Amino acid sequence: MAHDLILRGARVIDPSQKHDGVVDVAFTNGRVSGFGADLRGAAEIRDVGGYIVTPGLIDMHTHVYWGGTSLGIDADAFCRKSGVTTSVDTGSAGPGNWPGFRKHVIERSEARILAYLHVSFAGIFGFSSTIMVGESENMRLLAPAECAEVADRNRDLIVGIKVRVGRNSSGDQGLAPLDLALEVGQETGMPLMVHIDHPPPSYEEVLARLRPGDILTHAFRPFPNTPATAQGTVKPAVLAARKRGVLFDIGHGKGSFAFKTARAMLANGFEPDTISSDIHQLCIDGPAFDQVTTMSKFLCLGMSLYDVVKASTLNAGMMLRRPEYGSLRVGSLGDATILSVKEGRFDYVDVVGEHLAGDRRIVAEGVVLKGRWWHPKRSSRFPKATA
């Protein structure tokens, strides 16, 4: 047989190839091995006509250090539900507890996990419904030398450096933790992902320090520290940062995404570079829920399905500096997500309690992971076809 698996007859949206149309996709030995009409010769062929196939969804902001931190969720359970094939953990672990995260979670997970390593020695260690300790408040806990060493030794899984700044994360330390993280980024040649919450510091102060390729997450925050002005325009500092190559990630989470902000940004043509859930224990039951719910919100706010998929596949792969992720080009990783778009009336809520009545919902129907069908319980929905 030429291929291990063929997905046949779906509408395939693959922004990496600027493709949106019906085509077959084949997988062999964990890689994409065919992309074209009427592919034949596979050990397994699945009829996915009437559905949408995309590159495996990448959630650029998750917390999946299950059991190692209070906010961690189970990666595999989340990925199956949300159609995610790669979850990117953003700072749950620091250099002090990275080995446990790698050995006990990442290496045991079926789904792919990559990580931004926190400059804080113990990562995000004090985050629960009852305890909120900003790990960047105490400069004694920040470990730039150890962070650089661990990141350099684990480049197969660590894609960048994480730091959290804001009133809730860095307290009266302000920008000092960000400056230390920037030193680590310069030493390792890795990008930063920077969390921002309530001021101080301000949105503008954080952006001013970021380099091309660095990522500001929680980019569509509610007031205060929003990227939009009171008049509904985009702040000049935000436009200038994008022009010089700073990237903007959603990171919905429990407190970091507002419909009001999103409407203003989208009305000005400012779409996020990546859409991500910031999924963790305190938002998995709402308001974020999962990756496809976060994507659905942007679909209902006016982004095209193509661009929503692009922000969760191609753009994420480029942000990770791993172009083989988020693509269905022949030779790319053998990951794909099967989606449907339901029409009806759906209630969505943001972090400040505003509700949006949406007319569409993106639903994860199945997953191909590392070239293999990863949804045995749903196999009957996609019958095996003959060659």
Secondary structure, 3 states (H helix, E strand, C coil): CCEEEEEEEEEEEEHHHCEEEEEEEEEECCEEEEEECCCCCEEEEEECCCCEEEECEEEEEECCCECCECCCCCHHHHHHHHCEEEEEEECCCCCCCHHHHHHHHHCCCCCEEEEEEECECCCCCCECCCCECCCCCCHHHECHHHHHHHHHHCCCCEEEEEEEECCCCCHHHCCHHHHHHHHHHHHHCCCEEEEECCCCCCHHHHHHHCCCCCEECCCCCCCCCCCECCCCCECHHHHHHHHCCCEEECCCCCCCCCHHHHHHHHHCCCCCCECCCCECCCCCCCCCCCHHHHHHHHHHCCCCHHHHHHCCCHHHHHHCCCCCCCCCCCCCECCEEEEEEEEEEEEEECCCCCEEEEEEEEEEEEEEECCEECCHHHHHHCCECCC
